[in-house]
Amino acid sequence: MNQIVSPAAQVIVSIIPIVGICFAASIIFFALLWKHHENVMLIQKDLYNPPKIDLRNFSLLLGLCLVGVGIVLSLMFLLLKHLSWGLLGGLIPLAVGLMLLLFHRISK
């Protein structure tokens, strides 16, 4: 079952992710450009209202998300290998999430 893959197929397979990434980047670029021009026009007509950001709710949401991801990663790394460097991949977001939750609690 040793099949030889043609060079043309190898080129096509290697170009597909590059085209996908370039296409996604161009869509994001033009979406940001559209939003920029929209904001410039609103500022020129004195209709622009900057968005209000509720830092407490944002930090609570971000903290809960990071704690959830950190717990899941920590459990997975603990189940796969006991006490390895990979455990840091779960402990770091866990610690950041706990700190954001602590910030939320203290800032009340």
N, C-alpha and C positions, 0 to 999 in steps of 0.2 A: 504494500500500500504506500510505497514511496512515490508520491506524485511530485513532479517538478512544476513549480509555480512560475508562470511566465513573468518576465520583467515588467510587461505592461500592466499586469494585474497588481504587482507589488507597488507600482507607481500610483495607480488609481486608489488602492487601499490606503496609501500614505497621504494622498492629497485630500481625501474626504474629511478628516478631522480639521485640517488646515482651513478648508473652505467653510466648514461649519463655524469655526471660531471667528473667522473674518466676517462672515455673514452676521453672527450674533453681535459682534463688536460694532459693526456699521449700524445695526438697528438701534443699539443702545446709544451710540453717538448721535444719531438723528433724532431720537426721542429727547435726549438732553438738549440738543440744539433747539428743537421745537419749544420745549418748556422755557428755555432762556429767552427766545424771541417773544413768547407770550408774556413773560414777566416784564420784559423791557417795554412792550406796548402798554401793559397795565400801569407801569410806573409813569410813562409819558402822559397818560390820561388821568393820573392821580386816582386810580381805582385799585391800586395794589394794597392788599392787606397781608402782611407777613404772617405765616402760619404760627399759631401758638403751640408751643411744645410743653407738655406737662412732664417735667423732669421726674417727679415722684412716680407717676404711673409708668413712665418709660423705664426707670431703673428697676421697678418692681417686676415688670414684664421681662426685662433682660436678665435680671437675677434669677427668676424662676426658670427661664429657658436654660441658662447656663448650669444651674444646679441640676436640672433634669438630665441634660446631656452629660454632665460630669458624673452623675451617679450611674447612668447607664454604661458609660465608658469604663468607669472604675470597676463595676461588676463584671463586665465582659473581660477586661484584662486580668482580673483576679481569677476568674474561672478558667481562662486559657493558660496563663502562666502565673505562678505565685511570685509576687514581689519582684517584678522586673522593671526596667527603665520604661517600658511601655505603659506602666501604671501612671506615669506622669501625664500621659495624654488625657486621662480622666480626672486626675487630681487638680490639674491647673484650672480647667473651667469650673470645677467644683469650688475651688477656693475663690475664684473671681466672683462666681455667683453668690457665694456666702457673704463676701465683702459687699456686694451691691445690695443684698438684702439687709445687711447690717447698716449700711448707709441709709437705706430707706427707713429703717426703724429709728435711727438716731436723728434723722432730719425732720421728724414730725414736730 
